[in-house]
Amino acid sequence: MSYCINPNCPNPENLAYSQRCQSCGSRLLLRDRYRVMKALSQGGFGATFLANDQGLPGEPSCVIKQLRPSGSTPHVLQMARELFEREAVTLGKIGNHPQVPRLLDFFEECEQFYLVQEYISGSTLQQEVKHTGVFTEARVKQFLSEILPLLKYIHECKVIHRDIKPANIIRRDQDSRLVLIDFGAVTNQVTQAVVNHSEHTALTAYAIGTPGFAPPEQMAMRPVYASDIYALGITCIYLLTSKSSKNLQYNPTTGELLWENHVQVSDHLADVLRKMLEISVRNRYQTALEVLTALELEPYLESLSKSLVSQPNGSVKERTIHRLEDSGISNSNPSSVSSSVAQVAAAIRARRARITEGTGGVTHAKGTRQRMLTTKPTTLSSNGSGSQDQKSQAMRQLDSRNLISAYLKGRRDFALHNLNLLNLQGANLSEINFHSSQLQKANLQGSDLHSSDFGRASLNRANLRDSNLTKAYLNNADLEGADLRGADLSYAYLQNANLRGANLCGANLTGAKISEEQLALAKTNWMTVRPNGKRGLL
């Protein structure tokens, strides 16, 4: 189908490869190469369309944004042209980041303005919540670990996004990474562009953000970098509750959103969210790095570092990131890694030093922070290799009884721990965080693990038979040879998980995020419930 983008067209749908619109006569091939297929969204300021680029082999998909000025006077057109060019320059500057759509083209045609961007295939976080349900605390932390470094990068480029919300964050199908879209509000030049107050137009009030997500100073056309922090906090509340801010009550005296009775999170995360959502800019976090430091996100360092802007020599950068964390920044070449990684690594090392020197492995944070196990995994072997002191300490902290006891007392974070061979059969461990932990040959048969985080965990040959893994997060988990017979994996997130030799006979995969290629590597039988709800083999 060819779609007409004339705002006044009564019937924009046309036959494929038509040259002109059958209703209004407008040309359908933009700039002699872009054929619009359908409308994606429309508003008072403009519209967004899905198109094919017929100027390239394979006619790849792209997104076209059409800016529609509210008037045709020379003053309005000139102001629109300036805003359009500023947005194009900004997108060109920040578009080198792997979590931002690339700017492919921009042009003016018939007094309307067009931006052509990379098309991101995937589901928005709003769609994800509606389809699979609310996020656990562990998944919200994972979300923040991926999006905060991106926000830090954008702010370092002197850009305020001004419209962060679940509908503008896509989980890309290709690699499951989060991508921030819709940079139509990136500039804060709208009010500055007005020369004569008597000539206000719709453009002067354009893109102040989405009501409910934008803080007061942004609604008053005074956005600052911390305005994006507030919107990100509101996004977290939506992920935890599936409720938009308009469905939550406000304190009529202070204007604060009353969200705390609707979520079940640790005091630590609640404190961070509370400060992200401060009405007063002065009391709010000022930078994304401040939020990262407050969250103490070291269990998610790997995914955090991979969310930073890519460099040509990715392997060198990755080695440098690990060297920064393990050996200290003074031993690294500062030019080989971005300042973002260096600052985050330095903050993590400083925190570790405080834990080691001040509390001997016990950490406290604002509120009622609980006693933590050591964060650095200790690898133990049956032949007694390694320090005897390390072995005895790890055995005390990480055996089945102590782990279950800590869980019953409210602890949920067991990321980056060595739990190999642990016997947790039949345990209730729902919403637990095993991110990047070692669980090789662990016995989790019949356990309740719904909504738990196993991202990047090693579950090689683990026994998960008849376990409840509904809505579990298993992105990049190693499940090679694992026994998942009869397990409930409905709506689990298994993207990029290694399922080679995994036994999925009789497992329920209804609604699970998993590819046919992954299933082809696993063992299935006629009792296996596939993602579409049907039983049977491939």
N, C-alpha and C positions, 0 to 999 in steps of 0.2 A: 504494500500500500504506500502511496505517496500522500503526505499530509501538508496542507496549506497553512502557512504561518501568518497569513494576513489576519490581524486582530478582528477585522470586520467581516470576515468570510462567514456566510451562513451555514455552509456545509464543507468543512475542510478536508474530508476524506475523499481520496481519489484513487483511481486504479494505479497499480504499480507501473513505474516508468513513464507516467504521463508527463508531458512537458509543461502544460499549463492547467491551472485549476478549472474544473468544469463549472464551478459556481461563480467565481469572481474574476477568473482570467489571469490571476497572478502566476508568475513563473515559479515552478516548483523546485528547480535545481538551484540552490543558493551558490553563488560564486562559481557556477558551472561545475560544481563537484560535490556539494553536500545535499543528499536527498533525505528529507525529514520523513521519518516513519510514523511517529506518534508523539503526542504531547505527554510530558511527564508531570509537569506542574504548571500552574498559572496563578498569577496574582495581579494586583493593581500596578506594580512596577514593571513586570515583564513576565516572561514565560520560559520554560525549559523543555527541550525536545530531544528525543532519541533520533539519531540520524546515521546514515552510512556515508563514508567518505569514498566516493566513486573515483577519486583521483589516485587512490592507492590500490595495489594488488590485493585481492580478497575483499575489497570494500569493507574495511573494519568499522565497527560501531564507534560512535563518538556522541558527545552531549553538546548541544547548541543552546546557549543562553541568549535570549532576545531581550534587549533593553527597550522598553516602550516609554518614551518621554510623555509627560502628561499634556504637553502643548506643542505647538509648532512655531512659536515666535522665535526669532533669532536668539534672544537671550536664553530661553529654555533649551534650545538645541545646543548652544555653545556650552552651557553648564553640563548638560547630559554628556556631551562629547568629552569634556574634561574629566568628569567622573569615570566614564567608560575607559578612557586611556589610563587613568590612575589605577583602576582595578586590573587592567591587563598587565601593567607594569608590575604590580604587586604579585599577581598570580605567576608571572614569569619569574619573579625573584624567588618565591617560596616553593615553586613547583618542582624543584629538584629533590624534594623529600619523598621517600617511597610511600608515605602515608598521605600524600596530597595529590589529587588528580593533576596531570600535566596540562599546561596550556598549549594547545596545538595551533591555534590561529585566532585572529580577531580582525574584524573589518566593519565598515559602515556601508549600508546599502539602503537607498530610498529613505534617508533620514531616520533609519533605525540601526541599532548597533548590535553586533553579534560577537560572542565569545565561543570558541570551540575548544572543548576540553576532552581529556581521556575519559572513556566510559568505564565505570567501575561496576562489575557484575557482582551482586551479592545482596544481602538483606540488611536493612537498617536495624539498629538496636531496638527501635520501636516495634518493628515487625517481629524481631526475635523474641521480645518479651511477650507479645501477643500470642505467638505460636507455641513457645516452650515454657512460658511462665517466668516468674521473677528470678533475679539473680541471688545467689548466696553471698555472704560476706566475702568468702574467698574469691568468688568470681568478680565482685566489685573491685577488690584489691588488684586482681589481675588486669581488669579494665583500666584502672588508674595507672598501673605500671606501664601500660602501652600508650596511653593518651597524654599523660603529663609530660614526658620528654618531647613529644610532638608539639605540645602547647608551649613549652619552653623555647623550642626552635622558632616557632612562629613569632613569639614575643621578641626574641633576639633579632628578628628581621624587622622590628618596629611595626608589627602588624597586630591589631586586635581583631579577632574573628567576629565577635559580637552576635553570633547566632548559634552557639553550641547547644545542641539538644539531641535526643536519641534519634530523631528523624534525619539528622545531618551526619550521623556516624554509621558507616557501612562496614560490615564484616565481609571482606573480599573473599569470594568463592575460591579463588586461585590458591591462596595461602593462609586464609583465616585471619589475616591481619586487619586491624581497624584502620579505616581511611576516613579522614575528615573532609566533608564536601561542603558545597554551597558557600563560597567565599564572596558572595554578592555584597556582604556587609563589612568587608574587611577594612575599608578605609574609614577614618573618622573625619573626612574632609567635607562632609555634606554641608554642615553649618558654616564651615569656613569658606565655602564656595559662594555663599550668598553675599552679594555686594550691596544690594539695595533691599532693605527689609520690606519695602512695599511690593517687591516682586517675588514673594514667597510662592513656591509651587509645591506640588506633591513631592518633588525631589528633595526638598529641604527637610522633609520628615521621613525620608526613605530609610528603611533597613535599620531601625533602631533596635531590632531584635524581636524575639518572640515573647509576648506578654506571659509572665509567669516564670520564664527562664532568665530574663534580663533583670538586673538589679536596678534599684531606684535611680542611681546616678546615670545609668545608660538610658533609661526611659526619659531622663531629663536632658538627653543629648550631651552628656558629659562622660563618655566611656573612658575607662582606664584599663590597664592590663588585668587588674584584679577583678574587673567585670566578667572576664572569661572564667575566672576561678569560681565565681558565684554560679554561673550557668552550669559549670561542670558539677558543682555540688547538687544542684537541682536535678541534673541528669542522673546522678547516683541515687537520689531519692526515688526517681521514677523506676530505675532498674531494680531497686529493693522492694517496691510496693506496687508497681504497674499503675500507679495513680499519677496523673498529671497534677501540676501545682494548683490548677483551678478547682480540682476536686478535694483539695486539702484546705483546712481552715488557717486563717492568719490571726495573729495577735493584733486586735484593733488598735492597741496603744503603741506598739513598737513596729508593727508591720512584718514581724518575723513569721516565717512559715512554721506551722505546728505539725511537725513530721515525726517526732520521736516516739509517739505511741503507736505508730504504724510499722515500725521496723524492729527487728531483733538482731542487734549487732553488738559487738564488744564495746565496752566503755571507751577503749582507745579509738576505734573508728568513729564512734559517735562524737567524741571530742573534736576529731579532725573535721568531720562534716559540719559540726556546729560552727567552727571557725571559718570554713569555706563559705558558709551561708550567713555570715554577719551582715546585717543591713548597713552598718557603718563601714565605709571603705577603710578607715583608719584601723579598725579592729580585725579586718579580714586578712588572710594570707595575701601577700603582695606578689609573689612569684610562684611558678609551678615547682621550682626547686624547693621552696619552703614546704610545700605540701608533701613532696617526695620524702624529705627529711623527716617530717613529722610522722609520716606513715611507717617509717622504718621498713622500707620495702626491699630489704636485702634478699629475702627468699626469691624475689622475682627479678633479680639483677640481670639474668640472662635475657629474658624477654624484654626487659627495660632497655638494655643496651642495643638490642636488635631493632628497637623502635626508633633509634636515632638516625639522623640523616646518613645515607650510605655514602661510602667513598669508593673510588675506583678499585683500590686494593683491599677488598673486604676481609681477606684472611689475615692481613697484617693488622688491620684495625681490631679484629676479634681477639687476636693474640694480645694486643696491647691492652684491651679492656681487662682481660683476665690478669695480665701482669700488673696493672694498676691496682686491682683489688687485692692480689696476693702479696705483692712485694712493696707497694708504696709508689706514689706518683714521682718521687724524686729519682727513682731508678728508671723512669721511662722517658722517652723523647716526647716532649710536649707537642711537637709538630705532627706527630703521627696519630693523634687522636683528637677528637673535638673537645672543646672546653666543657661541653655538657657532660661527657663521660667523666672527665677529670673531676669536676665538681661533685658529681654524684658519688663517684668512688671515694673521694676524700671524705664526704659526709658519712659514708658507710664505715670507712676505717675508723673515723673518730668515734662513732657510736660503739664499734666493737672494742675500741680501746677503753672507753668508759665502762663498758660491761665487765671486761677482764680485770681492770685495775680497781674499779670501785666496788663491784658486787660479787666478783668471783663466779660469774655465770648467771647471776640473778639480775633482772632488769625491772625497773619501775618506770611508769609514765604517768602523765597527768590522769587523775581518776583512779580507778582500781585496776591497775595493770597487773596481770598475773605472773607468777613465776614461770620462767621460760626454760626449756631445755637448751643445751648448747646448740648454736646454729650451724656450726661447721660439722658436716658429717664425719663420723669416725668409722673407717672401714676395718672390720674385724674379720679374722679368718680362723678356721678351726685349728690350724697348726700353731696358733699362739703368736703369730707375727705381730709386730707393733708393740707399743709400750704397755706394760702390765697395768700401770695406773690408768692409762686411757681406757683399756679394756674393761677394768672393773667399774670405772665410773660410768662408761657407756652402758654396761649391762644393768646397772642400777637404774639408770634414767630411761632406758629404752626397752625394758622387757614388757611383756604383755600386760601384766598386772598394773605396773606403774602408768603405762599409757592409758589404760582404761580408767584408772583412778583419776588421772589428770583430766580426762575427758568428762567424767562425771562431775568434776568440780567446775566445769565451764570452759576448760581449755579446748581450743579447736585447731590451733596452728601447730602442725608437726611437719612443716615443709623442710626440705633439705636434710633429712635424717636417714640414718642407716637402720632399716627395719627388716632386713633380710631374715627369712626363716621364722619370723614372728608368728605365733599362733593366736589369731583373733577370731576364731571360728564362732559364728553366731552372735558377734558383738554388735551393739547398736552404736554406730559411728557416723550417723547422718550429718551432713554438712561439715565434715572434717576436712582439713587442708593437708594433703600429702603431696603438695606440689614439689616436683623434682626430688622426691624421696626414693630410697632404694627399698623395694618390696619384693625382691626376687625370692621365689619359692615360699612367699608368705601364705599362711592359711587364713583366708577370709571367707571360707565357705559359709553360706547362709547368713552373712552379715548384712546389716542395714546400712548402706553407704549412699543413700539417695542424696543428690545435690552436693556431692563431695568433689573436691578438686584433686585430680590425679594428673594434672598437666605436667608433661615431661617426666613423669615418674617411671621407674623401671619396675614392671610387674612381670618380668620374664619368668615363665613357668609357675606363676602364682595360682593358687587354688581359689577361684571366685565362683565356684559352682553354687547355683541357686541363690546368689547374692542379689540384693536390691541396689541397682546402679541407675535408677531412674534419674534423669537430668544430671547425671554425673559429667564432670568436665574431664575428658581424657585426651585433650589435644596433644599430639606428639608423644603420647605415652607408648612405652615399649611393652606390648602384650604378647610378644612372641612365645608360643608354646603354652600360653595361659589356658586354664580350664574354666570356661565360661558356660558350661552346659547348664541350661535352665535359668541362666541369669536374666534378670529384668533390666534391659538396657534401653527401655523406651525413652525417647527424647534425650538420650545421652549425646554428648558432643565428642565424636571419635575422629574428627578431621586429622589427617596426617599420623594417626596412631599406627604402630607396626602390629599387624594382626597375622603375621606369617605363622602358620601352624596353630593358631589359636582355635580352641574347640568351641564353636558357637552352636552346637547341636541343641535344638530346643530353646535357644535364647530368644528373647523378645526384643526386637530392634525397631519396634513401631516408632516412627518419627525421628529415629536417630540420625545424626549428621554423619554419614559414612558413605564412601564411594563404592561403586561396583568393583573397582580394582582392588580395594582393600578386602572386600568380601571374598573375592576370588582366591585370595591367599589363605583364607581361614577354612576350617572344617564346618560344614553345615549339613543339615539333613531335612527331611520332609516336615519336621516339627519346628524348624526355625521360622520365626515370624520376621519377615523382611520389613524394611522401613516403610513400605507402602501399606503394611498391615496384612499382606497375604503370606500364607505359609508356603514353604517349598524350597527346593534347591535353586541354584542359578539357572 
